[in-house]
């Protein structure tokens, strides 16, 4: 089977399912894991701007896409040309086990898909009794400042592991811009600075906190967080949950000590 993946986290997942670089024949420039394996896979452009000519030349049996990650016109063009396409639509960690199984079936790795799905389900089940605490804003972009709501995967996984992710615009697209005034209005206690899609610097975080204070708000706790664990759904979800629970436990203990 020849597979082209346009989704970074699912490229990683394909190799976790047991496929190799003679089967995964095309990837985007953002598909960087597993590092030692993907270096041998042809780059066919970006997630938003794949080179359709390169995809056609690879003659794939399956193209892996994501509803949010990849543009609809790319999907429509490839569908019209008769390519078989797997499309993920993941808005919560709860969606991941079924997606892993479906992807496994699509690339003839059903038993591996079932194993990954079961591991992910076990991780999710371990979170059943965790309660959300600390009013939190994860920042994903700097200009303008943008956050992510709890009804999108990054916000949902944070909610699952115990952060009270505040939805500042419940009727929006899930990735709202946020003003300094809104940090104050929503009594935000914690700001998480993600490493992707924008890699926030410590100075950027300090500037935001200073503005909140100068506008009359209470000083929030500002910390960095691994953006890959927030956004790379798939085979990584189970281990990301473990790391995020540990991160949350240490952080909340630290915050309680300073209260």
Secondary structure, DSSP 8 states (H G I E B T S, - for coil): --EEE--HHHHHHHHHTT--TTTEEEE-TT---SHHHHTTSEE-B-SSSB-HHHHHHHT-SEEEEETTTS-HHHHHHHHHTT--EEEE--SSGGGHHHHHHHHHHHTT-HHHHHHHHHHHHHHHHTTTT---EEEEEEEEEETTEEE--TTSHHHHHHHHTTEEE--S-TTS-S--B--HHHHHHTT--EEEEESSSS---HHHHHHHHHHHHHTT----EEEEE-HHHHH--STTHHHHHHHHHHHHHHHHHHHHHH-
